[in-house]
Amino acid sequence: MEIQKLKLSNFRNQKTKLFIFSSNITVILGPNTSGKTNILEAIYFLSLGKSFRARVEEEMINYNSDLLKIKGRIKLDAERVDLEAVLTRGTIDIGAKRLEKVQRKKLLVNGISKRLIDFAGRFKIVFFGPEDLELVTGTPTLRRRFLDSVLSQVDREYRRALLSYEKGLRQRNKLLSRIREEGLSRSQLLFWDRLLIKNGDYISTKRTEFIEYANKSSSINEMEFKLLYDKSAISEARLEQYSEEEISAATTLVGPHRDDFIFKVISDGNKIDRDLSRFGSRGEQRMGILWLKMVELSFIEAKTNEKPVLLLDDIFSELDRKHRKIVMDVSKKQQTIITTADKHFIEGLKKIEKINLLS
């Protein structure tokens, strides 16, 4: 699996640009603010149908435009697939001071419109950026988002269950608010309870599978890491247990939207595990993230028989020499696209193609 070319129109700071990628390693060179990360963001969008950094998708549209296009040619074995995303602000200028309402987002495969659930996952990627270094110490939201990005690429049913769960959660929370404010009957929660339990069970099962896979994975640089799944199970009994608190808070208090996982590092001498966020050095924490990204690469390949494309966003500036060597070795095992502001970081890489945003 590889991306051969990418065409951007009105994407952030790019008006119209075509990028051609090596089937091995492509390095995108350029100073900060030159648009390196934008290219990886566009590739990511073709994989998951969403951005890894935009608060709202409209942010990605060039401020002088009302429509953007992302189009990528993907090679899947002998097959070539064209993936395209079109985003608007909800209207387009059709001249004579007239605006026409249009769809805000359209996703296409070989020119045929697809729902997000059918678009995402065709093109597999693993993204590694500086923000991933916060997976150990950051909020549970970051770790849940990581799990969803991995599992959504390998399991269509997971994508369906997640979309259904998130929609049901919003509706249930609105209903909880009305029960608190208007005194509606709690019996109206029954439909949404069943929907959340059904989809929540599937989400939890698949997250458990990933955690178990990770915990069977090899150590890295003689360091052994584990993940402890802090699961918020959802069931009729638990919803009943927290019923009064949920009405008071007007929010659903149990379920996979409250899940988390904890990084553990195993000490060599006494085999006692330590919470990496509380008792790990910065170097150990970064090694833990490298291990997790290698697990992600391996997991996607194991589940799909396809090597995902590795996207490395200015990560070498965040790593020391030892960590950079590990990443460089991994980079050679599948198509990899790297951004960096300092060409010295990639001097150890051979047979690479370069895209220079300075020229």
N, C-alpha and C positions, 0 to 999 in steps of 0.2 A: 504494500500500500504506500502511495506517495502522492503528494501534490506536485503537479508539473508546472502550472502557471496560475497566477492570481491577477485579476484585473479589478481595480478599484475606481469607482466614479463617485466623486463628492463624498468620500469617506474621510471625515475629520479634516486633516490638512492636505489631503490628496485630492486634486481635482480629477485628473484621469491619469492612471499609471498602470503599467503592466510589469509584473515581476515573473521571472523565470527561475525555477529552482533546480538545483542538482539533485540527482537521486540519492546522493550520499550526504554531504554536509554543505550547507550554504550559510555563510556568515554575512550578516547585515551590519555594516559599519556606519557609524554616524554619531555626532555629538548628541547630548541630551536635548530634547525638544525637536529633534529632526524627524521624528515619526517612526522610529524603529518599532516601538511597541505597538503602534497602530497596525502594522502589517501582521503581527502575530495575533492581535485582537481580531482582525478580519478572518484569518485562518481558523481561529477558535470558533468564530461565529458559524462558519461553514460546517463545523463538526457538531456543535450543540444547539445551534439556532439562537444563541444569546451571547452577550458579552461577559467577560470576566471582570470588567471594571466600571462600565457605564451604570449610573444610578437609574437613568431612564434611557431607552434606546435612541430616543430623538437626539441625544447628545452627540451621537456619532455622525449625524448629518452635517456636512459643511455649512457654516453659518450663512453663506451666500446662496444656498441651494434649498430646495424643498424635497429632494429625492436623492437617495444614495443607492448604489448597486455594488454588491460584492459578488464576483463570479470566479469560480475555481474549477480547473480541470484536474480531476482526480483519477489516478490509475489504480484499479483494483484487479490484480493479476493481469490478464490480457484485456480486460474491459476498461474503457474510459468513460467516466461519468462527469457531467457538468452539473455542479451545484451552484445555485444562485440565491441571493437574498436581496430583496428590494425593500427599503424602508422609506417612509414618508412622515410628514408631520400631520397627516390626516387630510390635507388638501394640497392641490397643485395649481399653479398659475396657468390658466389656459388662454391668457391674453385678454385685451380689452377690459382690464381691471376686474376680471372674473376669476373666481376660485371654484374648483370642482372637488367635491369630497371623494376621497379614495381610501383604499385599505391601507392601514398603517404598516403592516408587515406582510410580505408575501415570500414564501419559501418555495423554490422550484428545483426539481430533479429532471435533468434533460429537457427543460422547458415546460414541464408539467407541474402544476401547483400541488403542494403537499401540505398536510397538517404538520405541526411541530413534532408530534409523536411519530410520524412516518419519515420526517426529514432527518432528525437527529440520529446519530449513531451509524450512519452509512460510512462516514469518514472518521477514523479513530485518531485521537491525539492525546499526548500527555504534555501538559503545560507546566513549566517550572519557572517561576519568577520570584523576585525578592520578597513579595508579600507572602509566599508560601513558607518562608522562614518563621512566620508567626503562627503556623499551624500548631506548634507545640504549646505556646504560651498565650495565644489569642483566645477569642471567644468561641463557645461551642458552635455558633453559627458558621464560622469558618470551617470547622471540621465536618459539620453536616453537609455543607456545600461541597466539600471535597468528596465525600461519599457519594453524593448525588451525581457529581460530574463523572465519576468512574462508572458507576452502575448504570447510568442512563445511556452510556455508550455501548454497553454489551447486552442489554436486556430491554426489549421493547415493552414488555409487561411492567417492568419497573417504571419506565417513563409514564405509562398509562396510570399506574397506581399512584405515582407521585402527583401528577396533575390533578387526578380525581381527589386525592387526599387534601391537597392545598386548597382546592375550590370548596370542598366540604368543610374544611376548617374555617374558612372565612365566613361561610354561611352559618355555621354553628355558633361562632363567636358573636355574630350579629344577633342571632336569636337569643343567646344568653343575655345580651344587653337589653333586649326587649323584655325578657322575663324579669330582669331586675327592675327596669324602669316602668314597665306597663303591667306587670303582674300576669303575663301570659302563663299558660299551663306548661309545666315541664314535659308533658307528654309529647309536645311538638318537637322535642329533641330526638325522639326515637329513630326517625329516618336517618338523621345525620350521624347519630351514634353508630348505627349499623354500618353506614358507609365508611366512617373513619376506622372502625374495627376491622372490617374486611380489607381495606387497602393498607391500613397500618400494619397488619400482620404480615402482609407480603413485603412491605418495605423493610420491616425489622428482620425478617428471615433472610433477605438478600444482603442486608448490612452485616448480619451475623456471618454469612458465608464469606464475605470479603475479609472480615476481621480474622476469621479462622484461617483463611488462606495466608494472610499476612503473617500470622503467628507461626506458620510452618515454613516461612521463607528463611533463606540463608542469612547469616550474620554478615556484617559489612565491616571490613577493616578490623576484624577480630572483636567487633562489638556486637552484642546480641540485644535486639530490641523486640518488644512485644507491644500489642495494643490491648487495652482493657476496655471492653464495650460497656459503657454506662447507659443501658437501655431503659427507656421509659415505656414500659409495656402498656398497651391499651386493651381494655376489656370492659364488659358490662359492669363487673364488680368494681374495677378501679374508677370508672366514671361515676358510679354510685357513691363510692367512698369519698370522692372530692366534689360531690354535687353542690353542696352549700358554698364551698370556697369558690367554685367556678362561677356561680351566679353572682357572688359578691365582687369577683374580679372581672366578670363579663369576658372571660377568656378560658379556653380549654387548657387544663393543667397537666394532662397526661397524653402520651402518644409520641411517635417518632420525631415530631417537631421539637421535642425536648431532649432528644438523644444527645449523647456526647461520647467521645472516647479519649482515653488517657494513654500517653506514651510512657512506656516503662523501659528502662535500660537495666540489663543484668550485669552485675559486677562479677568480674572473673573470679576473684578470690573466694568469696563466700556464697556466690550464687543468690544473693539477696537482690530483689529488684527494687529500683528506685523510681519515683515519679520524676520523669525527665523535666517537667515544667518547674518543679519546686527544688529538686536536688541535682539537676544536671547542669554542667558547665555550658557556656555558649557554644563551644566546640562540639560537645556531645549532642546538643540540641540540633545543630546543623547536620551532624552526621545522621541523626534520627530522621530528618527530613529527606536526606539523600536516600536512605534505606527505604522510606515510604514511597518515594518516586520510582525507585527500582522495582518495588513490589507492584506499583501501579502498571508499569510497563509489562511486567511478567503476567499479571492478572489478565489484562486486556488481551494479550496474545494467547494465553491459555484458554480463554473463553470464546475467542473468535477465530483462532488460527490465523490472525493477521497481526503484523507488527505495526503498532501505532506510530505516527510521526511524532518526534520529540521536538518540542518548542522550548527553547531556553532564552529567557528574556533578561539580558544584562546580569546574569547570575554570577559570572566569574568575579565581578567586583565585590561580591558579598562573601566569597569563599577564600580560604587560604590555599597555599600551593598543594597540600595533600588532598584537599577536597576537590580542587580543580582537576587534578589528575584523574580522580575517580570519575568525574563527570565526562572528561574527555574520552576515557576508555569506553564509557557507556554510549557516547555520541556516535561511535563508529559502528554500532550494531543495527541501526535502522536509519531511515532518512531523518536528518536532524537539521533544524533551522535555528541559528544562534544570532542574537543581537548583542552588540557590544560597542562601547564608546572608545575602547582601548584595544588596538590591534595586537598589543603585546600579550594579551591574555590568551590568544589563540595561536601563538607561534608554534606550539607543539602539535598542532593538527596538520595532517598531510592531505593532499588531494582535495582541497576545498574550493568551492566557488564563492566569489565575493560580490555583494551588492553594496556599492558605496553611495550613501545618501549625501555625501559631501559634493559629489560631482553633479 
